[in-house]
Amino acid sequence: MKVKVGPAKREGKVTTIFDDSLQSAEVSVVGEGEVRISFRAGGMYDQKSAYQYTLNFSRSELSALVGVS
């Protein structure tokens, strides 16, 4: 998985903060079929810092990602 961040309101530098394969410990099913992806990555301006990022996807959001309706 690759995660890139950049400015939202203007042109600017895009920075890759995560570029690695996900490990099974970083993916879990919670609630009613919701999938949670949680990983540690650097920040946009300072790679010495580490942040915990968590993404939660509902079933319908997962279907939209894979193109299934």
N, C-alpha and C positions, 0 to 999 in steps of 0.2 A: 504494500500500500504506500502510496506517495501522497504527502500532504504539503501543499504550498500555500503561503499566505502573502498578501500584498495589500497595499492601500485600497480602500473601497471608494473614496471620493475623488481620487486624482490618479494620474499616471505615476508609477513609481516602481521600485525594485520589488520583484517577486522572490521570495526566499523559500527554499525547501526546508521544512522543519522536521520531516519524518520521511524516510525512504528505506523501508525494510519489510520483510514479510511478517504478518501477524502471527503470534504464538497462540496456542489454544487457551492459555491462561488469560489472554487479553480479550477473548470473545466469550460472552455468556448469554444465556436466555433468561430473561426476567419477566415477571408478571404474566400477562396473557399472550405469550409468544413474541414479546418484544426482544429484540437483539441489542445487546450493549457491546460496544467496542471501546476499550479503554487502553490508552497507551501513553507513554512518557515521551516528550519531545522537547526540543529547544524552543526558544522564543523567536520572534521575528527579527529583533535587533541584536540580541545577545545570546549566542549559542552556549555560553557558559551557564546560563540559567536552564533549569528544567521545569517543565509544567506537566501536569496530569490532564490529559484531554479525554473526555467521555462523550461518545455519540450514542444516542438511543434511537432505534428504528422500529416503528410499528410494523405489523404485517403488511399493511397497505403501502407503506413507504418502501419496504423491501421489495414488494412486487413492482413498484414503479422503477426501482433501481435496476431490476433484471428484465424489465420490459414485459412483465406478465400482468394481465388484467384480471 
